[in-house]
Amino acid sequence: MKRLKIAVIMTAAMLLMAGCGDSERVISGDENQSSGGTVTGEGSAASAAAKGYTFVSQGVTVGIDMDAAPIVEGLGEPVSYYEAASCAFEGLDKIFTYNSFVIETYPDNEKDLVSRVILMDDSVSTPEGVTIGDTRARVEEVYGTEGAEESGRVVYSKDGMKLCFIFNAEDDSVISIEYQSTVLD
């Protein structure tokens, strides 16, 4: 059920992005991801290192508004790749789908910067140890009770980015975890 909800959300996101421009391309990659070393790519001109909350996979740190090139290189071949003309910026928005998470980017001059990271199942977690399926109480134990309620989700803001948790209305368990840039707010 969780994967179905996430698949529907991802499909909707891709359709929205596709509606922004004429140019789009989808590439399927190898199901096996190669492992990479620690990569903490540069961020936008104003930020040289990861800021706010970060996600880590295979020793690769993924931070919002960081340069996506060294991150993608460190993570290896995605399961699938999608790009479409950006609605908000000059260039292409890109989606890199890995086995348990998705990285979305936006163009910034000559670089692609990370705009969002979506965790898709309980095989990955935040560096603080929260995963899909955890309770609201667990999230509050780890991140505190200062999260803002926004559009049916609890949002923790830090250093110009957001860490968002969506909860199942029936049992108050986490059904979605997203790291988001505030660049489009």
N, C-alpha and C positions, 0 to 999 in steps of 0.2 A: 504494500500500500504506500509506504514512504517513497519508494523508487518511482511509483506511478505519479504521485503528486509532484515530485521533483522533475520528472520527465515532462509533465504538462507545463510546469513553470518555465523550463528551459525552452520548450517548443514555442511558447508564447513570446519569450524574449527574442528568440531568433526571428520569428515572424515580424515582430515590431521593428527590429533592426533592418530586416529586408525591405520593409516599406519605406525606409528613409532614402534609398538611392537606387540607381539602376545597376550598379556594379556589385556582384556578390560572388563568392566562391566557397564551396564546401570541399574539404579534403579529409578523407578517412585515413587515419594513421595505423600504426602497429599496435595491437592490444598490449604488448609488453612495453613497459616504461623502463628506460635505462636509468640507473642510479647516477646521481651527480654529487659533487662535493658542495661545500658551503658556498653559496652565492648570495650576496647582498647587494644587488645592482644599485646603481645611482638612481635617485629620484628625479623630480623635475628640477629646474634650475635653482629653485629655492631650497631643495632638500636633497642632501647627498646620501642619506642613510634611511633605513626603515623608520617610520614614525607611527605612533599610535599602537594599536594591537596588530600583531603579525600572525601569519600562518606559516608553518614549517612542514615541508615534505621532503623526504630523502636528504635531509641536511640542507635543503635550500630554503632560505627565508624569503617569503613573499610578503611584501609590504605595499600598502595602498599608495598610489602615485609614484611608485618606483619604476625605473626603466625595466620593461618586460623582457628585453632581449637576453640578458644574462640569466634571468630566472628560467625562461623557456629552455635555454641551452642547458642549464643545470638539471632540469627535470627530464629532459629527453623528449622523444617523439610522443605527442599527445595521441589519445585514442581517436580524436577527430579535431578538425580545425574548421572555423567558419569566419568569413570576413564580409563586411558590407560597408557601403559608404556611410560615414558618420552623419547623424542628424545634427549634431551640435558643433562639430569641429571639421576642419578641412583635412580630409584623409579617410582612412578606414578604421572602423571599430573591428576588433578581432575577438574571437572566443576560442580558447584552447581547452578542450575537454580531456581530462585525465580519468583514471578509473574511479576515483571517489571524490573528485572536486573539479571545479571549473574556474578558469581565470579569464576575465574579460578585460580588454584594454581600450584605451582611447588614444587618438593621435595627438602629439604635442611636438610641433616642428618636425624634426627628423627622427623622433623617438616615439615608441608606443609605451604608454604608461598604464600601470595596473589600475583599473577603475573598480573592479569587484572580484571577490573570491567567494564562491559558493561551495559549502561542504555538502555532499550529496548522500552520505550514509555514515553509519557508526564505525566504519573502519578507520576514519580519520578524526582528529580532535583538534581543538585549539591548543596552543602550547600550555595553557593553564589547565588542560585536562577535561574540558567540557566537550561533549559529543552529542549527536542527534540521539534522542531517546532519553537523555537526562531530564530530571525534573526542574521546574522553575526554582525550587528551593536550592538545588545544586548550583544553578546559574547564579542565584543571589549570594550563595555561600562564597563562590569564587570571585564574582565581579561586584558584589554589593547590591544594595537596594536603590541606588541612585539612577538606575536606568530609566529613561523616559519612555512612556507609552506613546507610540506613534503608529497610527494606521494598523492596529492589531498586532503590533510587535513591540518588543522591549529593545531600546536602543541605548548603547553605551557609546559616548563620544569621547575621543581622545586625540589630541594633536591634529585636528582637522580631518578626522575620518570617523566612521561609525562601525560598530560591531553590533549586528542585529540578530535577535533571536525571535523566532515565531514559534508559538506554543499551540499544541493540540487543545482545542476547547474542552474535550471530554476528560482528559487525564492530566492536563497541564504539563505534558512532556514536550521537549524540544523537537520540532519537525523541520526546522530550517535554521542554518547558521550562515550569515553573510557578512563579509567585510566589505565596506563601501566607501568610495571617495565622496567628498562633499563638493567636488568640482561641478557637478550638475545640479546641485541644490538651488 
